[in-house]
Amino acid sequence: MNQVDLVDFIDWSGVECLNQNSAHSIANALKQGYREDDGLNVESDADEQLLVYIPFLQVVKLHSLAVKGPEEEGPKTVKLYSNREHMGFSNVNDFPPSDTVEFSAENIQAGKPVVLKYVKFQNVRSVTIFIEDNQSGGDVTKVQKIAFFGTTVETTDMKGLKKIEDH
């Protein structure tokens, strides 16, 4: 199954990021061109936590997640919630995450994709990313890149139909 970068399927009008430093916003980590530039990042403001809500233009299946950040301020514990809208810092711990990823310093600097619990991300309309802490335990978290890889549900079905026709 070919996993594609889902950047083209993000509904930018609905993207939200709580506790971001307004001078270093979430677009720096998500948008194509910006996220490839290590000099640009999203930075936390009041403390080390960030809560990012990303809606998609169509239903997707998430396969893997790439997160890149600096050695010290890069994210460590990242919790993902599928199809949970309007989460805030006050209620984020009330819900079990669909998946939790613990990034090593090495992994966060390389920004290599990490495979998610695929069964939990089959019909995803939106994903909420809760960045709980960072590598050094400091007050500021910096994220240079966030990228999701997977397939759109419609595309998957079309490929399945084509395969049947081939036989």
Solvent accessible surface area in square Angstrom, and as a share of the most:
residue,aa,sasa,rsa
1,M,136,0.61
2,N,111,0.57
3,Q,52,0.23
4,V,67,0.39
5,D,43,0.22
6,L,1,0.01
7,V,10,0.06
8,D,106,0.55
9,F,52,0.22
10,I,9,0.05
11,D,40,0.21
12,W,88,0.31
13,S,111,0.72
14,G,22,0.21
15,V,27,0.15
16,E,87,0.39
17,C,13,0.08
18,L,70,0.35
19,N,32,0.17
20,Q,54,0.24
21,N,38,0.20
22,S,108,0.70
23,A,81,0.63
24,H,65,0.29
25,S,38,0.24
26,I,15,0.08
27,A,31,0.24
28,N,17,0.09
29,A,0,0.00
30,L,2,0.01
31,K,71,0.30
32,Q,109,0.49
33,G,52,0.50
34,Y,101,0.39
35,R,11,0.04
36,E,96,0.43
37,D,65,0.34
38,D,69,0.36
39,G,68,0.66
40,L,62,0.31
41,N,17,0.09
42,V,0,0.00
43,E,26,0.12
44,S,3,0.02
45,D,86,0.45
46,A,93,0.72
47,D,59,0.30
48,E,43,0.19
49,Q,44,0.20
50,L,0,0.00
51,L,5,0.02
52,V,0,0.00
53,Y,33,0.13
54,I,0,0.00
55,P,16,0.10
56,F,16,0.06
57,L,114,0.57
58,Q,59,0.26
59,V,33,0.19
60,V,0,0.00
61,K,41,0.17
62,L,0,0.00
63,H,48,0.21
64,S,4,0.03
65,L,0,0.00
66,A,3,0.02
67,V,2,0.01
68,K,47,0.20
69,G,1,0.01
70,P,31,0.20
71,E,96,0.43
72,E,106,0.47
73,E,51,0.23
74,G,0,0.00
75,P,0,0.00
76,K,83,0.35
77,T,12,0.07
78,V,0,0.00
79,K,38,0.16
80,L,0,0.00
81,Y,3,0.01
82,S,23,0.15
83,N,65,0.33
84,R,96,0.35
85,E,103,0.46
86,H,151,0.67
87,M,17,0.08
88,G,18,0.18
89,F,73,0.31
90,S,111,0.72
91,N,45,0.23
92,V,1,0.01
93,N,107,0.55
94,D,102,0.53
95,F,58,0.24
96,P,110,0.69
97,P,45,0.28
98,S,19,0.12
99,D,11,0.06
100,T,56,0.32
101,V,12,0.07
102,E,109,0.49
103,F,5,0.02
104,S,59,0.38
105,A,38,0.29
106,E,143,0.64
107,N,49,0.25
108,I,0,0.00
109,Q,83,0.37
110,A,52,0.40
111,G,12,0.11
112,K,134,0.57
113,P,75,0.47
114,V,34,0.20
115,V,99,0.57
116,L,7,0.03
117,K,111,0.47
118,Y,74,0.28
119,V,123,0.71
120,K,105,0.44
121,F,0,0.00
122,Q,52,0.23
123,N,86,0.44
124,V,0,0.00
125,R,143,0.52
126,S,2,0.01
127,V,0,0.00
128,T,3,0.02
129,I,1,0.00
130,F,2,0.01
131,I,1,0.01
132,E,42,0.19
133,D,44,0.23
134,N,3,0.02
135,Q,40,0.18
136,S,64,0.42
137,G,63,0.60
138,G,29,0.28
139,D,104,0.54
140,V,57,0.33
141,T,0,0.00
142,K,51,0.22
143,V,0,0.00
144,Q,21,0.09
145,K,45,0.19
146,I,1,0.01
147,A,3,0.02
148,F,7,0.03
149,F,44,0.18
150,G,0,0.00
151,T,6,0.03
152,T,3,0.02
153,V,29,0.17
154,E,89,0.40
155,T,61,0.35
156,T,24,0.14
157,D,84,0.43
158,M,103,0.46
159,K,76,0.32
160,G,30,0.29
161,L,97,0.48
162,K,120,0.51
163,K,124,0.52
164,I,124,0.63
165,E,135,0.61
166,D,119,0.61
167,H,196,0.88
